Amino acid sequence: MWLSADAVWMAYTIFFGRHMAGTQKSPRKDVRRPVWAEVSLGALTHNFQSIRKYVNPPEEKRKTPRKILSIVKGNGYGHGGPEVAKALEKAGSDWFGVTCTDEGIAVRKAGVRKPVLILTSFVPGEEMRLVEHDLTAVLHRCEQLALLDRAAGRRGGKKRVPFHLKIDTGMNRLGIAASDVECFARQLGKCKHLELTGIFSHFASSEVFTNTAVGQQTREQEERFYGAVERLRALGVDPGIIHLANSAAIVTRPETWADMVRPGAILYGYHPGYDPMEMREEAEKRLPLKPVMSLRSRIISMRNVPAGAGVGYNATFVPKRPSRIGVLAAGYGDGIHRSLGNRGNVLLRGKLVPIVGIISMDVTMIDVTDVPDAEIGDAATIYGTDGTASLLANFVARSIGTVTSDLLCAVSQRVPRLYVL
Ligand SMILES: Cc1ncc(COP(=O)(O)O)c(C=O)c1O
């Protein structure tokens, strides 16, 4: 069922006893600035279930279903990490991935019980917090073994503290080199309180399929990774759960799925940009997704601007005709990318209308001349869906040379998230 932006906002405001500015007789303390991110938990659950089904094709006849580690770092790609993790746990997610201890603790505080992997690991001194909150550390340097082992020993108890090992297979970012596996195994042998329960790597270019060095990189990373896994096994170390695949690899490289996959972008409804671009259509057919977030704001002011007058900072927009300019209560301080100024559009009353002038921290101007009914109070969709119309974040991201996750993560703290079914 499609609910209009207005229906969702009204339900929200009525539920919390709030009303739109200007509709009540006496001022209320709970009236708020009209900018919000609508997060569809129905779409999120749909995406999760589609991914789980996709990576567990019946013809594979696995004994146990392949696991899903839902990436909820970066505040759940801007959707609200704890809330998203809670909904995904209910939907059956096996694991969660966050970047740091603080994000992990926030997910735990929301009541999530499934394992939480701390992808960017810990810095010295932080390891006790990690152990206390039952968060699974990633080790990406051999020296971290001793630190985590000491914290695990201080915690006491018979059960060893689990951790995952990250292998740098060619991204040259985080992880131990495949050639350091022997050294790692030797040091692990001295750790009485730790247990390796998983091993993984991260692909640098799994979305690239060109006949170039970058197009070959995923294959090479895989080979290096499995080489390291085999060496570890030969040294008598059980690597535990093996995982590699991010969104692009999940959709297009079934040979990388291993024991568990780690979807990020696709959970939130967006396929990554493929190279060549034509692959997107095929990917969308294979795994249809629903965008989860719609970022919206209302027109709070409207003015008639004569032809030739400048609009906004530095007068970078000068209309050629008499124009009606609406002012939205959202700017780059809310997460509207500043480079959309004079370039992007918003959805208003089912139509695309241009963003004009430089985007300010708190407001954005739109040219509504071609939408004669537009009025103060109208909700505009900056990206997402509105009824059957859509202005997708991946399209917006591409138009300004960035990636969808950049736009989604940019939605700032002062923007309330409204969770709808
Ligand atoms: C280790 C790791 N795994 C998985 C992901 C998910 O990536 P994507 O959003 O491409 O699915 C990320 C995101 O950067 C990551 O850092």
Ligand as a Chemical Component Dictionary entry (heavy atoms), coordinates in Angstrom:
data_LIG
# 
_chem_comp.id                   LIG 
_chem_comp.type                 NON-POLYMER 
_chem_comp.pdbx_formal_charge   0 
_chem_comp.three_letter_code    LIG 
# 
loop_
_chem_comp_atom.comp_id 
_chem_comp_atom.atom_id 
_chem_comp_atom.alt_atom_id 
_chem_comp_atom.type_symbol 
_chem_comp_atom.charge 
_chem_comp_atom.model_Cartn_x 
_chem_comp_atom.model_Cartn_y 
_chem_comp_atom.model_Cartn_z 
_chem_comp_atom.pdbx_ordinal 
LIG C1 C1 C 0 33.885 -4.862 5.433  1  
LIG C2 C2 C 0 32.660 -4.429 4.678  2  
LIG N1 N1 N 0 31.801 -5.358 4.259  3  
LIG C3 C3 C 0 30.683 -5.029 3.582  4  
LIG C4 C4 C 0 30.383 -3.731 3.292  5  
LIG C5 C5 C 0 29.119 -3.409 2.515  6  
LIG O1 O1 O 0 29.414 -2.829 1.303  7  
LIG P1 P1 P 0 28.228 -2.515 0.259  8  
LIG O2 O2 O 0 27.520 -1.315 0.751  9  
LIG O3 O3 O 0 28.932 -2.318 -1.020 10 
LIG O4 O4 O 0 27.371 -3.725 0.275  11 
LIG C6 C6 C 0 31.261 -2.718 3.712  12 
LIG C7 C7 C 0 30.984 -1.321 3.381  13 
LIG O5 O5 O 0 31.816 -0.527 3.088  14 
LIG C8 C8 C 0 32.429 -3.079 4.429  15 
LIG O6 O6 O 0 33.294 -2.164 4.868  16 
# 
loop_
_chem_comp_bond.comp_id 
_chem_comp_bond.atom_id_1 
_chem_comp_bond.atom_id_2 
_chem_comp_bond.value_order 
_chem_comp_bond.pdbx_ordinal 
LIG C1 C2 SING 1  
LIG C2 N1 SING 2  
LIG C2 C8 DOUB 3  
LIG N1 C3 DOUB 4  
LIG C3 C4 SING 5  
LIG C4 C5 SING 6  
LIG C4 C6 DOUB 7  
LIG C5 O1 SING 8  
LIG O1 P1 SING 9  
LIG P1 O2 DOUB 10 
LIG P1 O3 SING 11 
LIG P1 O4 SING 12 
LIG C6 C7 SING 13 
LIG C6 C8 SING 14 
LIG C7 O5 DOUB 15 
LIG C8 O6 SING 16 
# 
